[in-house]
Amino acid sequence: MTEAENVPQTIGHTDTLSKDEPLRTEGMDWFVLRVASNKENYVRDTLLRKVQIEGMTHLVNRILVPTEKIKTIKGGKTKISENKLYPGYVFVEMRLEPDGRIPQDVFFLIKETTGVGDFVGTAGRPTAMKDHEIEKMQRDSRKPEDEPSVKLVFEKGERVVIKAGPFQNYEGTVDELLPEKGLVRVLVTIFGRQAPIELEEWQIGKAENT
């Protein structure tokens, strides 16, 4: 799990679509821009700044890098981090020419930005996102004020090895996930009998040859 870059939000733009916002701005569509890994926030902020400086807000509107907040618990301490929901992609809402091409000024503004690749679609004519794809992007992206979730990477019945604590190097089986506590209950055989042990996720790892 990696933390998203702590980039200040641009005024007037957010990384989520609120319920009050339309799926599309009139005359515009959403397009998917491929970008270099870990450059998503940089590309978004740079493009928004360029669009405002060049006076192209009538051609390019919202630019999103949807994220979700993840809560992890280690040593009893809670840590909040952000994960990008679509690594390597930035979502751009813009207006195309009548023939489906990107306006020349917008094309050069985007292509001259470090870390930018190509739009999803054919050369020069990007493919617009469908309504259900935009809705999924909205649904998947949590609002900043939402309570972050605890995500556990292990599954019930999975073989694991304990990496820390008094039972270090013991192998066991995941019996139950307790995400509200950030704990995993593992069944470990001790002196010939199975015993349930509650461990924090960082204390266990996936066993080899599972």
C-alpha positions as CSV (number, residue, x, y, z in Angstrom):
1,M,0.0,0.0,0.0
2,T,1.4,3.4,-0.9
3,E,0.3,6.8,0.2
4,A,-0.9,9.2,-2.4
5,E,1.1,12.4,-2.8
6,N,-0.1,15.2,-0.5
7,V,-0.9,17.7,-3.2
8,P,-3.0,20.7,-2.3
9,Q,-6.5,20.7,-3.9
10,T,-7.1,23.2,-6.7
11,I,-9.8,25.7,-5.9
12,G,-13.1,24.8,-7.6
13,H,-12.0,21.3,-8.4
14,T,-12.2,18.1,-6.3
15,D,-11.3,14.5,-6.7
16,T,-14.9,13.4,-6.4
17,L,-18.1,14.2,-8.2
18,S,-20.8,15.3,-5.7
19,K,-24.4,14.2,-6.0
20,D,-25.3,17.8,-7.1
21,E,-22.9,17.9,-10.0
22,P,-24.1,16.7,-13.5
23,L,-22.3,13.6,-14.9
24,R,-21.3,15.8,-17.8
25,T,-20.9,19.6,-18.4
26,E,-23.1,20.5,-21.3
27,G,-21.3,20.1,-24.6
28,M,-18.4,18.1,-23.0
29,D,-17.5,14.5,-22.4
30,W,-15.2,12.6,-20.1
31,F,-12.1,11.0,-21.5
32,V,-9.4,8.8,-19.9
33,L,-5.8,10.0,-20.1
34,R,-2.9,7.6,-19.6
35,V,-0.1,9.1,-17.4
36,A,3.1,7.9,-15.9
37,S,2.9,6.0,-12.6
38,N,2.8,8.3,-9.5
39,K,2.4,11.4,-11.8
40,E,-1.4,11.5,-11.6
41,N,-1.7,14.3,-9.1
42,Y,1.1,16.3,-10.8
43,V,-0.5,16.0,-14.2
44,R,-3.9,17.0,-12.8
45,D,-2.6,20.1,-11.0
46,T,-0.4,21.1,-13.9
47,L,-3.2,20.8,-16.5
48,L,-5.7,22.7,-14.3
49,R,-3.2,25.5,-13.9
50,K,-2.4,25.7,-17.6
51,V,-6.1,25.7,-18.5
52,Q,-6.7,28.6,-16.2
53,I,-3.7,30.6,-17.4
54,E,-4.4,30.0,-21.1
55,G,-8.1,30.8,-20.7
56,M,-9.3,27.4,-21.9
57,T,-11.9,26.7,-19.2
58,H,-14.6,26.7,-22.0
59,L,-12.7,23.7,-23.6
60,V,-11.5,21.8,-20.5
61,N,-13.5,21.7,-17.2
62,R,-13.0,19.1,-14.5
63,I,-9.9,16.9,-14.2
64,L,-10.1,14.1,-11.6
65,V,-7.8,11.7,-9.9
66,P,-10.2,9.7,-7.8
67,T,-8.9,8.4,-4.4
68,E,-10.2,6.6,-1.4
69,K,-9.1,6.9,2.2
70,I,-7.8,3.8,3.8
71,K,-7.4,3.3,7.6
72,T,-4.6,1.0,8.9
73,I,-3.9,0.1,12.5
74,K,-0.4,-0.7,13.7
75,G,0.6,-1.0,17.3
76,G,-2.8,0.3,18.3
77,K,-2.2,3.5,16.4
78,T,-4.5,4.4,13.5
79,K,-3.0,5.8,10.3
80,I,-5.0,7.3,7.4
81,S,-3.6,7.1,3.9
82,E,-5.0,7.7,0.4
83,N,-5.0,5.2,-2.4
84,K,-5.5,6.1,-6.1
85,L,-8.5,4.1,-7.4
86,Y,-7.2,4.1,-11.0
87,P,-3.3,4.2,-10.9
88,G,-1.9,5.5,-14.2
89,Y,-5.0,7.3,-15.3
90,V,-6.4,10.9,-15.1
91,F,-10.0,11.7,-16.1
92,V,-10.4,14.8,-18.2
93,E,-13.7,16.5,-19.0
94,M,-13.4,18.5,-22.3
95,R,-15.1,19.7,-25.5
96,L,-14.0,18.1,-28.8
97,E,-14.2,19.5,-32.3
98,P,-17.2,18.6,-34.4
99,D,-15.2,15.9,-36.2
100,G,-14.3,14.3,-32.8
101,R,-10.7,15.6,-32.7
102,I,-9.1,17.3,-29.7
103,P,-8.9,21.1,-30.2
104,Q,-5.3,21.9,-31.4
105,D,-4.6,24.3,-28.5
106,V,-5.8,21.7,-25.9
107,F,-3.9,18.9,-27.6
108,F,-0.6,20.7,-27.4
109,L,-1.3,22.0,-23.8
110,I,-1.8,18.4,-22.7
111,K,0.9,16.7,-24.7
112,E,3.6,19.2,-23.5
113,T,2.9,18.3,-19.9
114,T,5.5,16.0,-18.3
115,G,4.2,12.5,-17.6
116,V,1.3,12.5,-20.1
117,G,0.8,9.6,-22.4
118,D,-2.2,9.2,-24.8
119,F,-5.9,9.2,-24.4
120,V,-7.8,6.0,-24.5
121,G,-9.1,5.7,-28.1
122,T,-7.8,6.1,-31.6
123,A,-5.0,8.6,-32.4
124,G,-6.3,12.1,-32.2
125,R,-9.9,10.9,-31.5
126,P,-10.3,9.8,-27.9
127,T,-13.1,7.6,-26.9
128,A,-15.7,9.2,-24.6
129,M,-16.6,7.4,-21.3
130,K,-20.1,5.9,-21.1
131,D,-22.6,7.0,-18.4
132,H,-22.1,3.8,-16.4
133,E,-18.3,4.3,-16.4
134,I,-18.7,7.8,-15.1
135,E,-21.2,6.7,-12.5
136,K,-18.8,3.9,-11.4
137,M,-16.0,6.5,-11.1
138,Q,-18.3,8.6,-8.9
139,R,-19.5,5.7,-6.8
140,D,-16.0,4.3,-6.2
141,S,-14.5,7.6,-5.1
142,R,-15.2,8.4,-1.5
143,K,-15.8,11.9,-0.3
144,P,-13.1,13.4,2.0
145,E,-15.5,13.6,4.9
146,D,-16.5,9.9,4.6
147,E,-15.3,7.6,7.3
148,P,-12.3,5.7,5.8
149,S,-12.5,1.9,5.6
150,V,-10.1,-0.6,7.1
151,K,-9.0,-2.9,4.3
152,L,-7.5,-6.3,5.2
153,V,-5.6,-8.2,2.5
154,F,-6.1,-11.6,3.9
155,E,-9.1,-14.0,3.4
156,K,-10.7,-16.5,5.7
157,G,-9.1,-19.9,5.3
158,E,-5.8,-18.5,4.0
159,R,-2.5,-19.9,5.3
160,V,-0.3,-17.3,6.9
161,V,2.9,-17.1,8.9
162,I,3.3,-14.9,12.0
163,K,6.1,-12.4,11.5
164,A,6.2,-10.7,14.9
165,G,5.2,-11.3,18.5
166,P,5.6,-14.3,20.8
167,F,4.4,-16.7,18.1
168,Q,6.8,-15.5,15.5
169,N,7.5,-18.0,12.7
170,Y,4.4,-20.1,13.6
171,E,2.1,-20.9,10.6
172,G,-1.7,-20.8,10.9
173,T,-5.0,-20.4,9.1
174,V,-7.1,-17.2,9.0
175,D,-10.2,-17.9,11.0
176,E,-11.9,-14.5,11.0
177,L,-11.3,-10.9,9.8
178,L,-12.1,-8.1,12.3
179,P,-11.8,-5.0,10.1
180,E,-13.4,-2.7,12.7
181,K,-10.5,-3.5,15.0
182,G,-7.9,-3.9,12.3
183,L,-7.3,-7.4,13.5
184,V,-7.1,-10.9,12.0
185,R,-7.9,-14.0,14.0
186,V,-5.5,-16.8,13.2
187,L,-5.8,-20.5,14.3
188,V,-2.4,-21.7,15.3
189,T,-1.5,-25.2,16.5
190,I,0.3,-24.9,19.9
191,F,1.3,-28.1,21.8
192,G,-0.9,-30.2,19.5
193,R,-4.0,-28.1,20.0
194,Q,-5.5,-25.3,17.8
195,A,-5.7,-21.9,19.5
196,P,-7.2,-18.6,18.1
197,I,-4.8,-15.7,18.2
198,E,-5.8,-12.1,17.3
199,L,-3.1,-10.3,15.5
200,E,-2.7,-7.0,13.7
201,E,-2.4,-7.3,9.9
202,W,1.3,-6.1,9.8
203,Q,2.2,-9.0,12.2
204,I,1.4,-11.7,9.6
205,G,2.3,-12.6,6.0
206,K,1.2,-15.0,3.4
207,A,2.6,-18.4,3.9
208,E,4.6,-19.9,1.0
209,N,3.3,-22.7,-1.1
210,T,-0.3,-22.0,-0.1
